[in-house]
Amino acid sequence: VPLDEDLIKQVKRLVRHATIVKALEEAVRVAPTKGVEVVRRAVHAAENVKSRNPTIIQALQKARSVIQEMDRQARCEAALTRLRACSTLDAGSAIATVEFESALVEAWEAGVDQEHPDFSCAATRLAGCRVREACDAVEEAMHGNSEEVAAKASALEQHIKAAESLPEQELMRGMSLLKQVEMEQSAVRELSTALTDMNCAAVKHALERARGMSLASRWIDHAERWLQQSEANESRRSLVLGRLQSAVVADV
């Protein structure tokens, strides 16, 4: 009995659909060992058929999700590899800071778990780099441009507060430097107030406290000149008073 031509076409179409679905499922099955490209080729071939068959569409969706997941895992692994490579960098160099920042951004965009040890380690080292650079900026300002010290110290404090964790050495250096800045600023204020009040005893006391402090160097020079001038004035005053007293005695 001859088969109906439409039936034959329908059977062939079903067989072709089943073949496509099987190819997609097989590609998904072997993907862990043969790689994502196997799935990618199977998906490309199925898409070229342009079928609206629900079974094929469902199989395509599953295969595409597998591709997305494997691509995500590949990006994560590449990002983690880069983070591990950063561990060999000299943390004291400017290049290290840029590389840590770039590697962490890449890892974050790739979806790496921020609790992952490699991510946490890189984040800690980056925080250390930023604090180290901020410390260097504060020290440079203290010995060069005292007007910038307040802003640089504020930036250092913000870096320390923003860091979830810091290398112990950088944390201690940063805290010590902030304490030193606060102490020197206090000494400068005391010396400035004493000079404004023109109080010799207070100026001498503040001057002794401020000696050796970078921020106070300009004020120390000013205070020493003021004391010398004050002492000279006092000496002339005493001399004049002595002469007046002598003249009064002679007249008597």
C-alpha positions as CSV (number, residue, x, y, z in Angstrom):
1,V,0.0,0.0,0.0
2,P,1.6,3.3,-1.0
3,L,2.1,5.8,1.8
4,D,0.5,9.2,1.6
5,E,3.0,11.7,0.5
6,D,2.1,14.2,3.2
7,L,2.6,11.5,5.8
8,I,6.0,10.7,4.4
9,K,7.0,14.4,4.7
10,Q,5.7,14.6,8.2
11,V,7.6,11.5,9.2
12,K,10.8,12.8,7.7
13,R,10.3,16.1,9.4
14,L,9.8,14.4,12.8
15,V,12.9,12.3,12.2
16,R,14.9,15.4,11.3
17,H,13.6,17.2,14.5
18,A,14.5,14.2,16.6
19,T,18.0,14.2,15.1
20,I,18.5,17.8,15.9
21,V,17.2,17.4,19.5
22,K,19.4,14.4,20.0
23,A,22.5,16.3,18.6
24,L,21.8,19.1,21.1
25,E,21.3,16.7,24.0
26,E,24.5,14.8,23.1
27,A,26.5,18.0,22.8
28,V,25.3,19.1,26.3
29,R,26.2,15.7,27.7
30,V,29.8,15.7,26.4
31,A,30.4,19.4,27.0
32,P,32.2,18.8,30.4
33,T,34.8,16.7,28.7
34,K,34.9,18.1,25.1
35,G,34.3,21.7,25.9
36,V,31.8,24.4,25.1
37,E,32.6,24.6,21.4
38,V,30.8,21.3,20.8
39,V,27.6,22.8,22.2
40,R,28.2,26.0,20.3
41,R,28.4,24.1,17.0
42,A,25.3,22.1,17.7
43,V,23.4,25.2,18.6
44,H,24.6,27.0,15.4
45,A,23.5,24.0,13.3
46,A,20.0,23.9,15.0
47,E,19.5,27.6,14.6
48,N,20.2,27.4,10.9
49,V,17.2,25.0,10.6
50,K,15.0,27.8,11.8
51,S,12.4,25.4,13.2
52,R,9.6,26.4,15.4
53,N,9.2,22.9,16.8
54,P,8.6,23.2,20.6
55,T,11.0,20.3,21.4
56,I,13.8,21.8,19.4
57,I,13.2,25.3,20.9
58,Q,13.3,23.7,24.4
59,A,16.5,21.8,23.6
60,L,18.1,25.0,22.2
61,Q,17.2,26.9,25.3
62,K,18.9,24.3,27.5
63,A,22.0,24.2,25.2
64,R,22.3,28.0,25.3
65,S,22.0,28.1,29.0
66,V,24.8,25.5,29.2
67,I,27.0,27.7,26.9
68,Q,26.3,30.8,29.1
69,E,27.2,28.9,32.2
70,M,30.4,27.4,30.8
71,D,31.4,30.8,29.4
72,R,30.8,32.3,32.8
73,Q,32.9,29.7,34.5
74,A,35.6,30.2,31.9
75,R,35.6,34.0,32.6
76,C,35.7,33.3,36.4
77,E,38.6,31.0,36.1
78,A,40.5,33.4,33.8
79,A,39.8,36.2,36.3
80,L,41.0,34.1,39.2
81,T,44.1,33.1,37.3
82,R,44.8,36.8,36.9
83,L,44.2,37.5,40.5
84,R,46.6,34.8,41.5
85,A,49.2,36.2,39.2
86,C,48.9,39.6,40.9
87,S,50.2,38.0,44.1
88,T,53.7,38.1,42.6
89,L,53.6,41.9,42.0
90,D,55.7,44.3,44.1
91,A,52.9,45.9,46.3
92,G,55.0,49.0,46.6
93,S,54.9,49.9,42.9
94,A,52.3,52.1,41.2
95,I,51.9,49.4,38.6
96,A,50.7,47.0,41.3
97,T,47.8,49.3,42.3
98,V,46.6,49.6,38.7
99,E,46.9,45.9,38.1
100,F,45.1,45.0,41.3
101,E,42.2,47.4,40.4
102,S,41.9,46.1,36.9
103,A,42.0,42.4,38.0
104,L,39.4,42.9,40.7
105,V,37.1,44.8,38.3
106,E,37.4,41.9,35.8
107,A,36.7,39.3,38.5
108,W,33.7,41.3,39.8
109,E,32.3,41.6,36.2
110,A,32.9,37.9,35.7
111,G,30.9,37.0,38.7
112,V,33.6,35.8,41.0
113,D,32.4,35.3,44.5
114,Q,33.8,38.2,46.6
115,E,34.3,35.8,49.5
116,H,36.7,33.7,47.3
117,P,40.1,33.6,49.0
118,D,41.9,34.9,45.9
119,F,39.4,37.8,45.6
120,S,39.7,38.7,49.3
121,C,43.5,38.5,49.2
122,A,43.7,40.8,46.1
123,A,41.2,43.2,47.7
124,T,43.3,43.4,50.9
125,R,46.5,44.0,49.0
126,L,44.9,46.7,46.9
127,A,43.7,48.4,50.0
128,G,47.2,48.2,51.3
129,C,48.6,49.7,48.1
130,R,46.1,52.6,48.4
131,V,47.0,53.3,52.1
132,R,50.7,53.1,51.3
133,E,50.3,55.6,48.5
134,A,48.2,57.9,50.8
135,C,50.9,57.6,53.5
136,D,53.6,58.6,51.0
137,A,51.5,61.6,49.9
138,V,51.0,62.8,53.5
139,E,54.7,62.5,54.3
140,E,55.6,64.3,51.1
141,A,53.3,67.1,52.0
142,M,54.6,67.3,55.6
143,H,58.1,67.9,54.3
144,G,57.2,70.0,51.3
145,N,53.8,71.7,51.1
146,S,52.3,71.9,54.6
147,E,49.1,73.5,53.1
148,E,48.2,70.2,51.6
149,V,48.7,68.1,54.7
150,A,45.1,68.4,56.0
151,A,43.6,67.2,52.6
152,K,46.2,64.4,52.3
153,A,45.6,63.2,55.9
154,S,41.9,63.2,55.3
155,A,42.3,61.1,52.2
156,L,44.5,58.7,54.1
157,E,41.8,58.4,56.9
158,Q,39.1,57.7,54.3
159,H,41.2,54.9,52.7
160,I,41.7,53.3,56.1
161,K,38.0,53.5,56.9
162,A,36.9,52.2,53.5
163,A,39.1,49.1,53.7
164,E,37.4,46.0,55.1
165,S,40.9,44.6,55.9
166,L,44.4,45.8,55.6
167,P,47.9,44.4,55.9
168,E,49.0,45.0,59.5
169,Q,52.1,47.0,58.5
170,E,50.1,49.4,56.4
171,L,47.4,49.8,59.0
172,M,50.0,50.6,61.7
173,R,51.9,53.0,59.5
174,G,48.7,54.8,58.5
175,M,47.4,55.2,62.1
176,S,50.8,56.3,63.3
177,L,51.0,58.9,60.6
178,L,47.5,60.3,61.3
179,K,48.4,60.5,65.0
180,Q,51.6,62.4,64.1
181,V,49.8,64.8,61.9
182,E,47.2,65.5,64.6
183,M,50.0,66.1,67.2
184,E,51.9,68.4,64.9
185,Q,48.8,70.4,64.0
186,S,48.0,70.8,67.7
187,A,51.6,72.1,68.3
188,V,51.3,74.6,65.5
189,R,48.0,75.9,66.9
190,E,49.5,76.3,70.3
191,L,52.5,78.2,69.0
192,S,50.3,80.4,66.7
193,T,48.0,81.3,69.7
194,A,51.0,82.1,71.9
195,L,52.5,84.4,69.2
196,T,49.1,86.1,68.7
197,D,48.9,86.7,72.5
198,M,52.5,87.9,72.5
199,N,53.1,85.8,75.6
200,C,56.9,85.1,75.9
201,A,56.5,82.3,78.4
202,A,53.8,80.6,76.3
203,V,55.9,81.0,73.1
204,K,58.9,79.4,74.8
205,H,56.8,76.5,76.0
206,A,55.1,75.9,72.7
207,L,58.5,76.3,70.8
208,E,60.1,73.6,72.8
209,R,57.1,71.3,72.1
210,A,57.2,72.1,68.4
211,R,60.9,71.6,67.8
212,G,61.6,68.8,65.3
213,M,58.1,68.8,63.9
214,S,57.9,69.2,60.1
215,L,54.6,71.1,60.1
216,A,56.0,73.6,62.6
217,S,59.2,74.5,60.9
218,R,58.0,77.8,59.5
219,W,56.3,78.7,62.8
220,I,59.5,77.8,64.7
221,D,61.6,80.2,62.6
222,H,59.0,82.9,63.1
223,A,58.8,82.3,66.9
224,E,62.6,82.3,67.3
225,R,62.9,85.7,65.5
226,W,60.0,87.0,67.6
227,L,61.7,85.9,70.8
228,Q,65.0,87.4,69.8
229,Q,63.3,90.7,69.0
230,S,61.3,90.6,72.2
231,E,64.4,89.9,74.3
232,A,66.3,92.7,72.5
233,N,63.5,95.1,73.2
234,E,63.4,94.0,76.8
235,S,67.2,94.5,77.1
236,R,66.9,98.0,75.6
237,R,64.0,98.8,78.0
238,S,66.1,97.6,81.0
239,L,69.0,99.7,79.9
240,V,66.9,102.8,79.5
241,L,65.3,102.2,82.9
242,G,68.7,101.8,84.4
243,R,69.9,105.0,83.0
244,L,66.8,106.9,84.2
245,Q,67.3,105.5,87.7
246,S,70.9,106.6,87.7
247,A,70.0,110.1,86.5
248,V,67.3,110.4,89.2
249,V,69.9,109.3,91.9
250,A,72.5,111.8,90.6
251,D,70.0,114.7,90.7
252,V,69.1,113.9,94.3
